């Protein structure tokens, strides 16, 4: 049962709306990496809801004949804190998310993600690694994990950026949840855009830091278009 996408759609409809475009750039099948900026825990439902509605379901592959034809699946990497949360943890497991710990556990997570890509899956990653947002919401310095994953597999990397989910809620988990409750009345709009994929030949042979910088530059480029007034021809998602 693919529960998490439906839950994300319901929460997003309750707390606000998403204005999204560029969805045709999302992979119809793997292997591929989807790299998304991260500013608050409140950005997770709008991102997952948008992907789910576009046919990229946050769950393990279903194996049906239509899988990879009219829909695909994405497994996000998520921190151990997510898995330890009594409310969110069961949903993360149901969605087949890949747990990211620290030190050796982090290496194990990258290995699991690499193996998933080797099976032709789509892996989602928040390259910043946490939600300590900048003042303007711009993407922060990416960690090396996304670069290692790309360099070791050579798969397309799809840049996704949104702005500004912090209007739903931001800060600590308690503050974010408090903001989410008031957003039921405020109905903020989160803008999201998917950019063209970065193909393997664009970063093949580059040093690891250059690969990370390339991916970050593309995500930032996409973010700038949604953070300003240049969003056009977008699909309103309620």
N, C-alpha and C positions, 0 to 999 in steps of 0.2 A: 504494500500500500504506500503510495507516494503522498504522505501527509504534510510534510514541511512546506511545500510550495503552496498548498491550499491554506495553511495557517498564515503564511506570509502575506498572501493575497488578502485574507480577511483582516489582518492587523493593519495593513497599509490602507485599506479602504476605510477603516475605522479612524485612523490617526491623520489622514490627509490624502494626498494624491501624488502620482508620479507623472511627469511629462518626459517622455522618452523618445529618442530617435536613434537611427543608426543600427537598429536591431537586426538588419539584414547581414551585418558583419558577424553576428554570433555563429559559432560553428554548428553545422547540422549534425556533425559527428566528430569524434576524436580521431587521433590524439590532438589535443590543443590545451593551452593554458589560458585562463581568463584572469587578468590582473586588474584588481579594483582598488581605488583609493578608499581610505577608512578614516572617518572623523569622529564617530560615535557608535555605540552599540545600537543606536536607533536607526542607523543606515542599513542594517542587515535585512530587516523585513522588506523595505522598498526595493533593494537590489534583488533579493531572492524572488519577490513577487514579479518583478519585471522580467527576469529570466524565465520564470515559470510560464508566464503568459505568452512569452515569445517561443515557447516550445523547448526550452532548456531547463529541464526539471531537476531541482536539487534533491537527488536521490541516487542510489546505486542503479546501474543499468538494469532495465526490466527484462531484457532478452526477448521481447516480443518481436514479431515480424516487422512491425511498424517502427521499431526503435532504430533511429538513424535515418528514417524516412520522413515521418511527420513530426517527430520529436527526438530529443536527445536528453542526456542526463549529465549533471555536473556534481562533482564531489568537492566541497570546499575544505581547505585546511583551516583548522581552528585550534585555539590554545587550550591547554589543559583546564584553564579556568572555566571555559565554556562547558566542558564535559563534566566538571565537578559541580556545576550549578544544578540544584535539584529540579528546576523547572525547564531550563534550556538543554541540559545534558541529555535527557532521553530523546529530545527532538534531533540533536546533533547525531546521536547514534542511529536514529531511524533514517536520517538522510545519508548515512554512510560517510560522514565527514571524517577527515584524517586528523587525528590528534597530534598537536605540536607541543612538545614539552620543552625542556632545556637540555643543553649539552648533548649527551648521547641520544636522548629522546628526540631532540631536534633532527639529528642525523637519521634516526629511524623513520621519522615523518617524511623526510625528503626521499628516503628509499621507498617508502610506501607510495608516495606520489609518483615517483619515477616508474614504479611497477604498474601503477594504474594507467599511466600514459602508454606504457609498453603494451597494455591490453587494449589500447585504442579508446581510452576514456578521456573525458574532459575534466580538468582539475582547475578549481578556482582558488585564488590566493590573494590575500591582502598583504602586499609587499612591505608596507610600513611596519607591520607586526603588532601595532597597538593603536589606541585611539586618542593619543595625546595630540589633539589637533592644533594647527597653527591658528593665529588670530583670524586670518582671512579664509581659512578652510582649505588652503592649497595643499597638495600632497607633500608629505615630508620625505626625508631621505629614505630611499628603499634599502632594505636589508639584502644580504647576499643570496638568500634562499631562492628568490625568483630567478636570479641569474644562473645559479648552479643548476636549477631544474631545467631551464631553457638550454644551457650549454651542453648538458649531459644527454639531452633528448633531441634537440634540433627541431622541436615542434613549433607551429605557429603560436604566437602570443597575442591575445586579443586585449587591447587596452579599453578599460571601462572607467568612466569618471562620473561622479555625481556632485551636486551642490544644491541646497545646503541642508542635509538631513539633520543638522544640529538644531534646526528650527522645530523639529519634533521633540528632541531632548538631547542633552549633552552633559558631560562631566561624569560623575560617579554613576554607578548603576542605579542608586536610589534617586539621584537628581534626574537621570534620563527617564526613569519610569514616571516620575512626577511630571516632567515636561510632556511625556506622551499622553498622560491623562488630560492635560489642558489642551493638547493639540486636537482632541476630539471636537472642541469648540472652535479652535483657531483655524483648522483645516489647512496647514501649510502645504505648499507644493515643492516636491523635490525634483530637480531637473537631472536627467541622466542621459548620457550619450555613449554609444559604443563606437569606437574608432576602427579603421581598417587594421587587419592583423599584421603583426610584424612577422615576416617569414623567416625561416631558419637560415636562409642564405644571407640575410641582412646582418646576422650576428655571428655566423660561422667563423671560427678562428680568432675572434676578438678576445682580449683578456677579460677576466670575470668582471672587474669593475666597469669596463666599457659596456659589457652586456647589460649590467644593472642600470647604468646611466642611460642607455638607449631605451630600455623599457620605461624607465622613469620619465624620460623626456616625452615619450609618446603619450603616457597617461596624463602628464601635465598639460600637453598640448590640447588633449581632449577636454580636460578640466577647464582650461581657460575659455573654451567656447561655450561652456554651460554656466560658468561663473559670471560671464558678462551678459550682454544683451544680444548676442549673436545667434541664439538658438532659434531655428526656423524650421518650418515644415515638420514639426514634431507631432507625435501621436499622444493624445491625452489618455492617460491610463487611470481609471477610477477603481 
